[in-house]
Amino acid sequence: MVRMTMAGAAVAVLAGAALGQDGDGQALRALLITGENNHNWRYTSRYHKDTLEETRRFVVDIADDPAAALADADALQKYAVIVLDYNGKPWGEAAQKNFVQYVDGGKGVVVIHAANNAFKGWAEYEAICGLLWRDGAGHGPFHEFDVRYVASAGGGGGGVGGLHPIVKGLPGMKSHPDELYHGLSNPQNVKFEVLAVADSPQEKGGSGREEPMAIVLSYGKGRVFHTPLGHVWEKQDAQKRSIADPQFKLLLARGAQWAATGEVSIGTEWQDRRGHNTLTSAERAEGWELLFDGQSTPSFRGFKQKGFPAKGWVVEGGTLRVMKGGGGGDIVTLEQYGDFEFACEWKAAPKANSGIIYRSTEDGGATWSKGPEMQILDNAGHGDGVEPRTSAGALYGLVAAQHDVVRPAGEWNSVRIVAKGNRIEHWANGWKVAECEVGGAAWEALIKGTKFEKMEGFGREPKGHIALQEHGDDVWFRNIKVRRFGSK
């Protein structure tokens, strides 16, 4: 089964609609294969999905179970391109046969980083990838390096000596942070075209040679774009910059479009072209209410205030920003919510701290005196990021965030809070990262010995306001919405 998150589905609907309005035709459907990798696939897969959908040229389905997703050869035909973010166990004979036939029949494939490590000895897969991590391959430490786009004898359709359409017009990547593969081999002796190279210095543990950083090739009637860039290791926040680099995002998106269509129309400067702070017709039908339209704040007021804070909070560029040192205090929704689902996107400045508090009442000294909190944090830059129970996505101080999926400072994170009765869940970037039962014996044991133990009624309120915290740091919010379960 192809699994797509609720947030992803909503973006997909919006992306398709926006494409139609732009006159660019229907969005290209992409299937992103993931679910197992020796790298941080939970982070990279959802980030790559967002990268492609930000262009408004793609709608991406994510397959965390490749064997199931590839089981139906006919169903695969709706996809223009398969994106490989996978390095794990074999998919099984039927799935592997369908994949090869899909490519051979004229569809596109994108190979990212450790996907070229996979399936040693599967000749067709090796021929599709072209270059593989096999015996003799290596890399130095994660570091910054320049990537040059190069012309080839064939010109990739751009004329003899010309640049391939994927990289034509691009200046090259400056100071790109990544792992630089060297010594990749070509076990099936296939022909490919090199689009990008980087120097691999011996003093950085490299080969001392120029190494390919992007190639294209054909398999049957299919087109393949392959980049060994995009390294992100588990619990290495600094490495998340590799795929967050706009230069990488541009290369990946243009490569995927070429693999899907044989042409490139995505521009040479990176930008998020999606619409924000709106609801789709599907979301309205599901009961979602928009709490911020990108221009005004009628759904919020200051904590224990009649109106919106006069300082510390501003609307700018379609975002709701809490300003560093602004002193405006927390803001809360005008209405109170019992059983609900809340969603928003946030990004934090370096070292920033904030939070989303819910079922919060105003008979305590602060929003968090009564309501549990989903932590907002720059994990890499703030000391609280070291402790899982105070890292981004956690139920603050009580339940640790379970997956390393939070994005770096300056990057947007998509989060959800689901509260039904005593059950609460925190979701970040498509993954459930924390959950627990509130109000019972287990809750009492959980808060015992913490600062919350002395806060009368903490976590026991059946309904309350949803609050956005002002913690003295720059944090931005957008796409803020909520829906109720059951009656008010």
GUVEXBA-980697 format. One record per atom (N, C-alpha, C): z, y, x. Coordinates in pm, whole numbers, padded with zeros to 5 digits, always signed. Layout:
% residues N
ZYX...
//
This chain:
% residues 488
+00000-00120+00085+00000+00000+00000+00000+00124+00088-00080+00224+00054-00078+00352+00122+00037+00435+00068+00120+00482+00158+00239+00557+00116+00220+00703+00151+00236+00790+00052+00226+00932+00074+00348+00999+00013+00412+01088+00089+00533+01152+00039+00502+01244-00078+00607+01273-00157+00590+01363-00272+00542+01500-00225+00605+01549-00117+00565+01679-00065+00421+01675-00018+00382+01563+00048+00245+01548+00095+00147+01545-00019+00182+01477-00127+00093+01469-00242+00070+01607-00301+00175+01688-00309+00161+01823-00364+00069+01907-00278+00085+01897-00145-00001+01971-00055-00145+01925-00069-00162+01793-00086-00297+01739-00098-00369+01797-00218-00301+01805-00331-00362+01862-00451-00401+02006-00428-00309+02082-00365-00335+02222-00337-00452+02238-00241-00455+02151-00136-00561+02161-00037-00697+02137-00100-00707+02036-00186-00834+02008-00250-00880+02122-00338-00785+02180-00413-00819+02293-00500-00867+02412-00417-00796+02438-00306-00831+02553-00224-00969+02535-00161-01004+02413-00123-01136+02389-00067-01245+02424-00167-01224+02381-00292-01322+02410-00395-01341+02560-00414-01232+02634-00411-01238+02779-00428-01309+02845-00310-01295+02784-00191-01357+02840-00072-01507+02810-00063-01551+02717-00146-01692+02679-00140-01726+02589-00024-01626+02526+00036-01651+02440+00151-01674+02295+00111-01685+02266-00017-01703+02129-00061-01570+02059-00079-01579+01929-00108-01457+01851-00130-01384+01826+00001-01255+01819-00006-01175+01789+00112-01209+01650+00162-01208+01635+00294-01229+01505+00356-01102+01423+00344-01115+01300+00302-00998+01212+00291-00979+01140+00422-00856+01142+00472-00821+01077+00598-00707+00980+00574-00711+00868+00643-00603+00769+00640-00540+00765+00777-00413+00801+00784-00342+00805+00912-00261+00676+00927-00298+00594+01025-00234+00464+01049-00117+00482+01144+00002+00443+01100+00122+00457+01181+00220+00347+01141+00351+00369+01162+00450+00271+01119+00515+00195+01233+00453+00198+01351+00511+00134+01468+00450+00199+01591+00533+00227+01690+00486+00289+01813+00603+00291+01910+00575+00288+02039+00683+00306+02136+00717+00453+02153+00649+00540+02080+00676+00683+02079+00738+00721+01943+00767+00850+01925+00835+00897+01805+00735+00913+01690+00691+00798+01635+00585+00800+01534+00630+00865+01404+00757+00860+01371+00802+00926+01247+00777+01076+01255+00798+01131+01372+00773+01274+01391+00624+01303+01401+00554+01230+01489+00414+01264+01516+00324+01242+01395+00345+01133+01321+00256+01103+01209+00258+01213+01104+00377+01257+01067+00386+01361+00964+00340+01496+01017+00358+01518+01146+00310+01644+01202+00157+01645+01206+00096+01534+01247-00051+01528+01248-00109+01547+01108-00042+01490+01010-00085+01509+00870-00088+01658+00836+00020+01728+00867+00025+01871+00838-00081+01947+00915-00102+01911+01042-00204+01978+01122-00340+01970+01054-00379+01852+01010-00510+01837+00946-00516+01910+00813-00409+01903+00735-00412+01966+00603-00400+02117+00611-00346+02171+00720-00340+02316+00735-00479+02378+00743-00578+02300+00783-00714+02352+00791-00781+02365+00655-00723+02302+00553-00782+02291+00420-00914+02215+00421-00937+02137+00523-01056+02051+00528-01022+01905+00500-00892+01871+00498-00851+01732+00487-00742+01713+00382-00744+01596+00320-00631+01543+00246-00595+01412+00315-00470+01399+00357-00430+01287+00442-00332+01196+00370-00366+01068+00365-00273+00964+00321-00215+00898+00445-00085+00867+00440-00018+00802+00552+00008+00656+00520-00029+00569+00613-00007+00426+00598+00097+00382+00701+00221+00361+00654+00326+00308+00741+00318+00156+00751+00238+00094+00666+00214-00050+00668+00064-00071+00684+00014-00072+00808-00130-00079+00829-00195-00204+00771-00127-00319+00782-00187-00443+00730-00218-00431+00582-00127-00373+00506-00149-00355+00363-00256-00249+00336-00252-00140+00410-00347-00030+00387-00489-00070+00419-00507-00160+00515-00641-00201+00557-00688-00329+00490-00611-00380+00394-00641-00509+00334-00761-00507+00241-00789-00392+00182-00897-00380+00083-01013-00303+00145-01118-00376+00183-01231-00313+00250-01299-00209+00162-01310-00236+00033-01376-00143-00057-01296-00014-00071-01163-00027-00079-01078+00091-00095-01085+00182+00027-01115+00126+00144-01123+00208+00265-01240+00305+00262-01339+00275+00180-01460+00356+00182-01438+00498+00129-01328+00522+00061-01301+00659+00014-01259+00751+00128-01225+00692+00244-01180+00772+00358-01296+00801+00452-01307+00927+00492-01411+00968+00587-01371+00940+00730-01240+00928+00755-01192+00909+00891-01057+00839+00888-01036+00751+00986-00905+00690+01009-00847+00748+01136-00723+00793+01129-00652+00852+01243-00549+00751+01292-00556+00713+01419-00470+00610+01475-00353+00672+01552-00233+00654+01499-00109+00694+01565-00019+00571+01570-00073+00463+01624-00010+00330+01613-00016+00257+01746+00095+00193+01781+00099+00105+01897+00205-00001+01868+00161-00115+01812+00257-00216+01772+00192-00352+01754+00249-00428+01665+00202-00566+01645+00067-00568+01577-00008-00680+01592-00140-00692+01529-00132-00675+01378-00240-00626+01319-00244-00601+01175-00276-00727+01095-00327-00828+01160-00370-00948+01090-00522-00955+01084-00574-01076+01073-00718-01098+01083-00797-01019+00980-00753-01020+00855-00829-00953+00749-00833-00802+00771-00717-00743+00800-00710-00598+00820-00792-00556+00941-00784-00633+01048-00858-00598+01168-01009-00609+01146-01051-00710+01073-01194-00724+01040-01241-00606+00956-01161-00567+00857-01200-00454+00772-01208-00325+00851-01117-00306+00944-01119-00185+01027-01247-00178+01109-01283-00287+01174-01404-00289+01256-01527-00264+01171-01535-00328+01055-01650-00308+00966-01657-00165+00916-01542-00106+00891-01534+00034+00846-01600+00126+00949-01563+00108+01077-01619+00194+01181-01767+00163+01203-01798+00036+01215-01936-00006+01240-02030+00044+01132-01978+00057+01009-02061+00100+00897-02088+00249+00892-02026+00327+00982-02060+00469+00988-01946+00565+00963-01822+00515+00960-01708+00603+00936-01650+00654+01069-01554+00746+01059-01497+00809+01177-01361+00753+01215-01328+00766+01343-01198+00724+01394-01148+00830+01492-01017+00858+01485-00949+00943+01583-00841+00860+01650-00840+00860+01783-00742+00785+01862-00651+00886+01932-00519+00876+01909-00425+00972+01966-00328+00902+02059-00318+00948+02181-00218+00911+02282-00199+00760+02291-00080+00710+02256-00046+00569+02282-00121+00471+02194-00202+00519+02099-00287+00426+02026-00382+00356+02121-00408+00416+02238-00494+00350+02335-00418+00246+02419-00287+00232+02395-00208+00126+02460-00219-00006+02385-00262-00001+02260-00246-00113+02168-00350-00224+02188-00315-00343+02139-00408-00454+02115-00488-00498+02237-00418-00524+02345-00486-00574+02466-00558-00704+02435-00684-00710+02468-00764-00831+02446-00843-00832+02317-00816-00739+02225-00898-00728+02104-01022-00648+02141-01131-00718+02167-01249-00656+02226-01306-00544+02140-01314-00565+02009-01372-00461+01922-01287-00334+01924-01156-00349+01921-01069-00231+01925-01085-00159+02058-01091-00234+02166-01108-00171+02297-01242-00099+02307-01345-00155+02245-01476-00089+02245-01474+00039+02161-01396+00039+02053-01384+00159+01969-01310+00269+02043-01204+00236+02116-01126+00337+02189-01198+00386+02313-01273+00299+02380-01342+00336+02503-01251+00327+02623-01159+00421+02636-01062+00420+02746-00929+00367+02695-00867+00282+02776-00743+00214+02735-00636+00225+02843-00510+00226+02797-00397+00211+02888-00381+00061+02914-00423+00021+03032-00411-00118+03075-00350-00121+03215-00343-00236+03277-00286-00248+03411-00352-00147+03505-00267-00070+03575-00317+00032+03665-00307+00173+03611-00285+00187+03481-00268+00321+03422-00128+00374+03450-00112+00504+03440+00019+00563+03463+00023+00709+03420+00134+00772+03448+00150+00915+03420+00269+00968+03500+00269+01095+03526+00383+01160+03587+00478+01211+03481+00571+01298+03519+00666+01352+03420+00598+01448+03324+00657+01464+03208+00612+01562+03109+00614+01700+03176+00502+01771+03169+00495+01903+03233+00381+01983+03172+00370+02108+03209+00262+02193+03161+00143+02184+03255+00024+02180+03198-00098+02176+03279-00213+02234+03197-00318+02273+03267-00437+02327+03202-00535+02215+03171-00605+02229+03060-00710+02136+03020-00842+02214+03013-00944+02164+03082-01074+02230+03085-01173+02155+02997-01251+02229+02919-01357+02171+02839-01485+02174+02923-01554+02060+02925-01664+02044+03019-01793+02006+02947-01904+02045+03010-02036+02008+02960-02074+01872+03016-02160+01803+02944-02206+01673+02989-02358+01675+03000-02411+01568+03061-02556+01560+03077-02627+01561+02942-02563+01496+02842-02625+01489+02710-02595+01608+02623-02488+01679+02652-02453+01797+02576-02396+01771+02439-02375+01644+02404-02313+01612+02276-02386+01668+02157-02516+01681+02168-02592+01737+02057-02607+01887+02069-02544+01945+02171-02553+02089+02190-02657+02129+02292-02739+02034+02337-02840+02063+02437-02796+02013+02573-02889+01988+02661-02859+01935+02793-02765+02030+02866-02654+01975+02914-02557+02057+02986-02468+02141+02897-02486+02131+02765-02407+02212+02675-02275+02147+02640-02185+02225+02579-02057+02173+02533-02074+02101+02400-01996+01998+02383-01996+01925+02256-01947+02016+02144-01996+01997+02021-01951+02083+01909-01800+02089+01892-01728+01982+01928-01581+01984+01912-01518+02093+01996-01568+02114+02117-01504+02209+02210-01587+02335+02231-01705+02341+02173-01789+02459+02190-01720+02583+02136-01713+02688+02219-01648+02812+02178-01501+02819+02207-01442+02708+02252-01299+02706+02285-01279+02742+02432-01175+02816+02466-01157+02863+02603-01093+02761+02697-01050+02648+02647-00971+02556+02727-00824+02574+02695-00743+02478+02732-00600+02479+02700-00522+02526+02822-00444+02631+02804-00365+02687+02913-00219+02644+02899-00164+02594+03009-00021+02557+03016+00019+02467+02899-00063+02368+02872-00033+02275+02763+00080+02181+02808+00188+02168+02727+00299+02080+02765+00275+01937+02716+00273+01840+02807+00236+01706+02765+00260+01607+02879+00226+01483+02851+00223+01377+02950+00077+01358+02989+00049+01352+03118-00088+01348+03165-00120+01206+03211-00193+01133+03126-00232+00996+03158-00332+00995+03275-00319+00894+03362-00421+00872+03465-00450+00723+03476-00567+00693+03527-00604+00554+03552-00637+00473+03428-00676+00539+03318-00719+00464+03201-00846+00383+03235-00858+00265+03177-00970+00177+03212-01063+00159+03092-01178+00104+03121-01284+00083+03022-01318-00066+03021-01229-00149+02964-01248-00294+02977-01374-00347+02911-01428-00277+02811-01549-00324+02743-01676-00255+02794-01659-00171+02898-01773-00106+02963-01861-00031+02863-01798+00047+02776-01873+00122+02676-01914+00258+02731-02017+00317+02673-02060+00450+02709-01980+00553+02629-01936+00657+02696-01864+00764+02626-01897+00896+02693-01865+01003+02624-01888+01138+02675-01755+01207+02693-01732+01264+02809-01607+01335+02839-01619+01480+02793-01522+01522+02711-01521+01660+02660-01421+01749+02732-01313+01688+02784-01205+01767+02842-01144+01691+02959-01101+01765+03061-01041+01705+03179-00920+01788+03222-00835+01727+03303-00721+01796+03362-00699+01739+03501-00655+01824+03592-00620+01779+03726-00486+01708+03721-00479+01592+03785-00359+01509+03787-00300+01511+03928-00218+01610+03962-00172+01626+04100-00074+01518+04143-00087+01475+04267+00001+01371+04320+00145+01417+04324+00168+01546+04346+00306+01596+04351+00374+01591+04214+00296+01569+04111+00351+01549+03975+00343+01403+03933+00330+01315+04030+00324+01172+03999+00189+01127+03949+00085+01208+03973-00047+01178+03922-00136+01107+04021-00263+01104+03987-00362+01029+04064-00426+01109+04176-00411+01242+04171-00481+01326+04266-00626+01349+04228-00662+01307+04107-00799+01319+04061-00805+01397+03929-00925+01427+03891-00952+01484+03759-00952+01369+03658-00877+01385+03548-00863+01277+03449-00913+01324+03312-00976+01234+03237-01028+01271+03103-00915+01293+03002-00924+01401+02927-00825+01434+02824-00883+01428+02683-01013+01415+02671-01077+01395+02540-01215+01336+02564-01250+01235+02484-01382+01174+02492-01434+01149+02350-01564+01129+02340-01626+01084+02215-01719+00968+02247-01740+00883+02150-01832+00771+02165-01875+00722+02028-01968+00629+02030-02016+00566+01907-01979+00419+01907-01951+00368+01787-01935+00224+01768-02016+00187+01645-02127+00114+01668-02219+00093+01557-02268+00227+01507-02253+00252+01378-02292+00380+01321-02176+00480+01317-02058+00437+01361-01939+00521+01351-01920+00613+01470-01843+00720+01448-01811+00818+01552-01663+00810+01585-01632+00823+01714-01494+00813+01760-01458+00935+01845-01347+00999+01812-01288+01104+01896-01155+01051+01948-01133+01063+02078-01016+01003+02143-00955+01104+02239-00825+01131+02221-00752+01212+02318-00624+01141+02359-00598+01127+02490-00472+01070+02536-00358+01169+02534-00383+01292+02489-00277+01392+02475-00192+01361+02352-00075+01425+02343+00009+01413+02223+00132+01328+02241+00194+01335+02359+00312+01252+02388+00439+01314+02329+00513+01236+02251+00646+01275+02203+00735+01151+02208+00837+01155+02289+00932+01044+02301+01048+01065+02204+01114+00958+02167+01232+00967+02082+01342+01049+02151+01407+01134+02072+01522+01213+02116+01492+01297+02239+01369+01349+02243+01327+01441+02349+01267+01564+02282+01354+01656+02239+01308+01770+02160+01205+01855+02233+01220+01869+02364+01127+01953+02438+00985+01899+02431+00970+01768+02417+00837+01708+02414+00765+01730+02281+00837+01771+02179+00773+01796+02050+00674+01911+02056+00682+01989+02162+00588+02101+02178+00446+02052+02202+00430+01928+02248+00295+01881+02283+00201+01888+02164+00244+01839+02049+00156+01840+01932+00174+01965+01847+00277+02045+01878+00295+02173+01809+00214+02284+01874+00162+02259+01994+00080+02357+02064-00046+02384+01981-00070+02509+01941-00188+02539+01859-00318+02496+01927-00321+02493+02059-00441+02449+02131-00469+02301+02105-00363+02221+02102-00378+02079+02071-00418+02060+01926-00355+02134+01836-00384+02121+01694-00531+02151+01665-00582+02253+01733-00722+02290+01714-00815+02180+01764-00785+02123+01881-00866+02015+01935-00863+01894+01842-00745+01858+01793-00731+01742+01705-00808+01763+01574-00791+01879+01512-00856+01903+01383-01008+01906+01396-01058+01972+01499-01203+01978+01519-01258+01839+01555-01181+01764+01634-01224+01628+01666-01228+01539+01544-01129+01553+01456-01126+01472+01335-01240+01509+01241-01271+01638+01231-01382+01678+01144-01515+01624+01196-01532+01629+01327-01656+01575+01384-01665+01424+01362-01555+01353+01384-01555+01209+01363-01590+01175+01218-01543+01257+01126-01567+01231+00984-01708+01266+00940-01767+01372+00998-01892+01426+00944-02005+01441+01045-01972+01440+01174-02073+01468+01275-02094+01615+01300-02018+01701+01229-02030+01846+01244-01892+01907+01257-01888+02033+01303-01761+02106+01317-01778+02245+01258-01697+02277+01157-01699+02411+01098-01564+02480+01108-01461+02408+01154-01330+02469+01175-01341+02572+01286-01279+02686+01267-01291+02798+01361-01228+02772+01497-01240+02870+01584-01193+02856+01722-01055+02916+01745-00991+02965+01640-00853+03013+01648-00770+02940+01544-00652+02895+01584-00570+02817+01493-00505+02903+01387-00510+02858+01261-00436+02924+01154-00410+02825+01041-00299+02845+00975-00264+02768+00857-00334+02833+00739-00430+02763+00681-00511+02820+00574-00466+02776+00436-00354+02706+00428-00304+02662+00297-00245+02780+00220-00238+02765+00089-00165+02860+00008-00017+02825+00006+00069+02925-00012+00213+02903-00015+00277+02977-00132+00397+02935-00165+00479+03000-00269+00411+02998-00405+00347+02886-00434+00287+02864-00565+00320+02723-00610+00296+02696-00736+00311+02562-00790+00176+02511-00837+00149+02384-00812+00030+02322-00867+00054+02288-01013-00053+02257-01083-00037+02217-01223+00043+02088-01234+00027+01998-01136+00104+01873-01136+00253+01900-01118+00286+01994-01031+00427+02028-01011+00488+02090-01136+00414+02175-01202+00465+02234-01326+00491+02126-01430+00399+02030-01438+00415+01921-01534+00538+01836-01501+00574+01830-01373+00691+01753-01330+00821+01832-01346+00812+01957-01389+00932+02036-01415+00977+02125-01301+00894+02143-01200+00933+02230-01089+00933+02377-01131+01030+02451-01081+01040+02596-01102+01033+02664-00966+00949+02764-00955+00936+02839-00830+01048+02943-00821+01122+02942-00709+01233+03035-00691+01198+03154-00603+01079+03149-00542+01037+03260-00456+00885+03264-00455+00829+03380-00492+00684+03392-00505+00619+03455-00383+00697+03478-00277+00644+03539-00156+00648+03690-00156+00692+03750-00269+00691+03895-00279+00823+03954-00327+00899+03878-00403+01022+03932-00461+01126+03821-00473+01249+03859-00507+01361+03763-00507+01440+03765-00638+01376+03757-00754+01451+03767-00879+01540+03646-00908+01521+03536-00835+01600+03415-00862+01727+03407-00778+01752+03507-00692+01868+03505-00603+01949+03634-00614+02076+03623-00580+02164+03739-00563+02261+03706-00451+02334+03805-00406+02433+03780-00303+02551+03700-00356+02614+03622-00271+02734+03546-00308+02844+03642-00352+02894+03621-00474+02995+03707-00535+02948+03851-00549+02817+03869-00563+02760+04001-00584+02674+03999-00711+02654+04115-00769+02571+04124-00888+02423+04129-00855+02391+04184-00738+02251+04199-00701+02220+04135-00568+02096+04152-00526+02052+04099-00398+02107+04187-00285+02144+04127-00172+02202+04206-00062+02111+04322-00020+02172+04435+00006+02098+04555+00046+02056+04551+00192+02112+04458+00267+02077+04446+00409+02078+04298+00448+02016+04270+00561+02024+04137+00620+01919+04038+00572+01859+04062+00454+01755+03975+00400+01632+04060+00368+01514+04012+00408+01391+04086+00379+01281+03987+00338+01188+04039+00259+01066+03964+00228+00958+04017+00320+00898+03926+00401+00793+03969+00492+00691+03857+00510+00564+03892+00501+00458+03797+00526+00466+03671+00442+00508+03684+00317+00518+03568+00230+00636+03478+00259+00733+03527+00335+00854+03449+00365+00977+03529+00325+01085+03457+00304+01216+03518+00282+01294+03500+00411+01322+03610+00477+01382+03606+00611+01525+03656+00608+01616+03577+00668+01750+03626+00696+01749+03675+00840+01790+03800+00862+01770+03866+00989+01890+03850+01082+01861+03835+01209+01965+03822+01308+02056+03944+01307+02186+03917+01292+02283+04026+01293+02276+04117+01173+02204+04074+01068+02185+04163+00952+02308+04182+00868+02395+04080+00864+02522+04094+00794+02512+04098+00643+02408+04043+00585+02394+04050+00440+02471+03945+00364+02522+03843+00435+02595+03736+00368+02501+03635+00304+02558+03527+00252+02479+03422+00188+02422+03472+00056+02308+03411+00017+02254+03437-00116+02259+03308-00197+02269+03323-00330+02278+03208-00419+02179+03223-00534+02140+03111-00592+02055+03115-00709+02131+03176-00827+02060+03244-00915+02124+03299-01034+02178+03186-01122+02101+03079-01129+02140+02967-01214+02216+02861-01135+02284+02774-01209+02356+02663-01148+02284+02532-01183+02298+02435-01092+02227+02309-01107+02322+02193-01084+02309+02091-01170+02390+01971-01158+02311+01859-01093+02227+01792-01173+02136+01691-01119+02001+01759-01097+01953+01757-00974+01836+01837-00942+01769+01785-00815+01649+01836-00792+01580+01821-00664+01539+01960-00619+01578+01995-00498+01548+02126-00440+01458+02103-00320+01358+02189-00304+01266+02177-00191+01236+02315-00135+01217+02320-00006+01173+02443+00060+01121+02408+00199+01064+02508+00263+01032+02498+00405+01111+02604+00478+01157+02571+00597+01228+02668+00679+01182+02657+00824+01192+02769+00894+01175+02767+01039+01285+02855+01099+01328+02815+01218+01440+02882+01282+01396+02942+01415+01453+03055+01448+01432+03114+01580+01505+03030+01684+01472+03045+01812+01546+02971+01915+01697+02994+01904+01771+02885+01910+01918+02882+01905+01976+02917+01768+01892+02924+01665+01938+02970+01534+02010+02860+01457+02096+02904+01364+02179+02818+01280+02179+02875+01140+02170+02789+01039+02180+02829+00900+02206+02704+00818+02190+02714+00686+02215+02597+00604+02174+02620+00460+02165+02509+00387+02141+02511+00242+02262+02445+00178+02335+02521+00099+02456+02470+00034+02426+02453-00114+02478+02350-00175+02444+02321-00314+02567+02276-00393+02554+02287-00527+02669+02267-00616+02787+02353-00568+02752+02476-00534+02850+02571-00481+02898+02664-00593+03027+02682-00604+03083+02775-00702+03145+02894-00630+03177+02997-00706+03224+03121-00645+03376+03140-00655+03449+03030-00679+03594+03041-00680+03656+03001-00546+03570+02986-00444+03618+02962-00310+03590+03083-00223+03634+03078-00098+03616+03191-00010+03476+03204+00048+03399+03094+00046+03264+03094+00100+03180+02995+00020+03049+03003+00036+02962+02910-00037+02994+02765-00002+03031+02741+00125+03056+02604+00170+03199+02559+00143+03280+02641+00078+03415+02599+00042+03413+02490-00065+03310+02490-00146+03300+02393-00255+03180+02301-00241+03070+02355-00186+02945+02280-00187+02911+02216-00054+02856+02095-00057+02805+02031+00065+02688+02112+00122+02659+02089+00248+02557+02167+00317+02457+02079+00390+02330+02112+00373+02225+02056+00459+02208+02153+00575+02226+02101+00696+02221+02186+00815+02079+02231+00847+02066+02359+00885+01945+02415+00942+01978+02455+01084+01894+02413+01180+01931+02432+01320+01810+02419+01412+01812+02493+01520+01726+02465+01633+01799+02361+01718+01766+02235+01697+01840+02127+01763+01838+02138+01914+01723+02179+01970+01710+02184+02115+01786+02300+02177+01801+02408+02101+01859+02529+02160+02002+02557+02123+02053+02492+02018+02189+02519+01970+02280+02400+02004+02404+02428+02042+02497+02323+02079+02524+02222+01971+02515+02262+01843+02538+02168+01733+02433+02058+01726+02318+02079+01793+02213+01979+01789+02247+01853+01866+02347+01859+01953+02387+01743+02032+02461+01641+01945+02537+01688+01847+02616+01603+01759+02535+01571+01633+02502+01444+01608+02418+01409+01493+02471+01458+01359+02604+01469+01344+02659+01512+01215+02646+01662+01193+02610+01736+01297+02587+01880+01279+02445+01919+01317+02358+01822+01336+02219+01850+01369+02141+01881+01242+02021+01932+01260+01939+01971+01145+01914+01853+01052+01928+01878+00922+01909+01775+00821+02035+01702+00782+02138+01707+00867+02261+01634+00840+02335+01692+00720+02420+01609+00656+02520+01659+00563+02629+01716+00653+02633+01846+00664+02703+01912+00773+02844+01859+00797+02867+01816+00921+02999+01773+00964+03043+01638+00915+02959+01571+00831+03004+01448+00766+02909+01330+00784+02782+01349+00758+02686+01239+00765+02572+01280+00858+02549+01200+00961+02451+01231+01063+02309+01220+01010+02219+01300+01066+02076+01285+01040+02027+01159+01109+01955+01074+01035+01922+00940+01082+01794+00930+01164+01703+01023+01148+01575+01014+01218+01547+01143+01294+01483+01130+01407+01452+01244+01494+01319+01306+01452+01320+01377+01340+01195+01428+01283+01194+01580+01267+01300+01648+01308+01305+01794+01292+01217+01860+01397+01150+01966+01355+01052+02032+01440+01112+02145+01523+01045+02184+01631+01102+02281+01724+01119+02420+01661+01195+02503+01730+01211+02643+01689+01074+02706+01671+01061+02783+01561+00934+02848+01532+00837+02765+01452+00870+02636+01425+00785+02548+01347+00847+02528+01209+00762+02515+01107+00808+02496+00970+00852+02353+00946+00967+02338+00884+01020+02209+00841+01021+02203+00689+00975+02092+00634+00974+02071+00490+01093+01983+00453+01183+02033+00367+01304+01959+00334+01322+01949+00184+01398+01846+00144+01434+01827+00004+01580+01783-00003+01646+01824-00109+01780+01776-00143+01772+01717-00283+01815+01593-00296+01814+01526-00426+01958+01495-00463+02003+01545-00578+02140+01521-00627+02132+01463-00767+02183+01341-00784+02188+01275-00915+02327+01214-00930+02406+01270-01019+02542+01222-01034+02617+01237-00903+02679+01130-00857+02753+01135-00731+02667+01107-00610+02540+01080-00631+02451+01043-00521+02376+01165-00470+02381+01188-00339+02305+01297-00279+02222+01242-00163+02102+01299-00148+02011+01260-00041+01955+01385+00025+01940+01379+00157+01872+01483+00233+01742+01425+00290+01632+01497+00272+01502+01456+00323+01449+01566+00414+01387+01526+00526+01328+01623+00618+01193+01571+00665+01090+01652+00646+00956+01620+00694+00911+01480+00654+00938+01447+00527+00891+01322+00471+00984+01204+00486+01102+01221+00548+01193+01110+00573+01332+01137+00516+01391+01035+00456+01530+01046+00413+01617+01039+00537+01692+01145+00564+01768+01152+00688+01919+01140+00667+01967+01158+00544+02111+01145+00518+02131+01116+00370+02235+01037+00338+02269+01009+00198+02414+00965+00191+02476+00986+00075+02612+00939+00053+02649+00956-00094+02764+00901-00130+02824+00920-00262+02937+01023-00247+02942+01117-00339+03047+01219-00334+03150+01195-00445+03270+01241-00419+03372+01244-00524+03462+01124-00536+03427+01009-00479+03510+00890-00494+03594+00862-00371+03642+00738-00363+03729+00699-00251+03656+00708-00118+03528+00670-00119+03450+00677+00005+03435+00821+00053+03420+00911-00043+03410+01054-00010+03541+01104+00050+03652+01066-00010+03782+01107+00043+03801+01058+00185+03757+00934+00211+03769+00880+00346+03677+00954+00443+03561+00997+00393+03465+01065+00477+03515+01202+00522+03579+01275+00430+03624+01411+00466+03762+01413+00529+03831+01299+00528+03965+01293+00585+03961+01331+00733+04047+01422+00772+04054+01466+00910+03957+01575+00947+03871+01616+00852+03778+01725+00877+03831+01853+00814+03766+01964+00841+03808+02091+00784+03793+02093+00632+03706+02004+00580+03681+02001+00436+03796+01936+00358+03880+01860+00425+03989+01792+00358+04082+01892+00289+04100+02009+00347+04192+02109+00293+04125+02204+00194+03998+02184+00168+03926+02271+00074+03928+02206-00063+04010+02259-00149+04030+02201-00281+03898+02194-00359+03865+02077-00405+03745+02058-00487+03616+02049-00409+03623+02041-00275+03502+02037-00196+03419+01912-00230+03293+01934-00267+03203+01825-00296+03225+01757-00430+03317+01806-00510+03350+01740-00636+03296+01815-00758+03233+01929-00735+03182+02008-00848+03060+01938-00908+03054+01923-01040+02939+01856-01101+02814+01941-01102+02827+02073-01087+02713+02163-01083+02753+02290-01010+02654+02365-00969+02683+02491-00900+02555+02557-00854+02573+02666-00780+02459+02740-00727+02403+02669-00604+02278+02700-00573+02217+02661-00446+02216+02786-00359+02270+02776-00240+02287+02891-00153+02206+02876-00025+02152+02987+00024+02090+02995+00156+02184+03076+00244+02216+03019+00358+02323+03074+00441+02273+03181+00537+02352+03286+00551+02332+03387+00654+02435+03358+00764+02387+03317+00881+02476+03277+00990+02457+03366+01112+02396+03482+01092+02378+03576+01201+02254+03552+01286+02164+03462+01240+02045+03429+01318+01919+03447+01233+01807+03459+01301+01678+03470+01233+01635+03333+01181+01616+03324+01050+01565+03203+00986+01473+03248+00872+01364+03174+00852+01266+03208+00750+01256+03094+00649+01232+03131+00521+01216+03033+00414+01087+03064+00337+01026+02957+00282+00911+02974+00191+00901+02849+00105+00813+02853+00006+00789+02740-00085+00921+02687-00143+01003+02778-00190+01135+02744-00243+01121+02709-00391+01163+02589-00428+01147+02545-00566+01254+02443-00601+01271+02423-00731+01374+02331-00780+01327+02270-00911+01373+02150-00940+01353+02091-01072+01481+02019-01112+01509+02021-01239+01630+01957-01294+01600+01816-01340+01700+01732-01330+01696+01599-01390+01785+01602-01513+01733+01564-01628+01813+01569-01749+01827+01709-01801+01927+01731-01885+01947+01861-01949+02022+01955-01857+02016+02087-01889+02089+02186-01816+02237+02169-01831
//
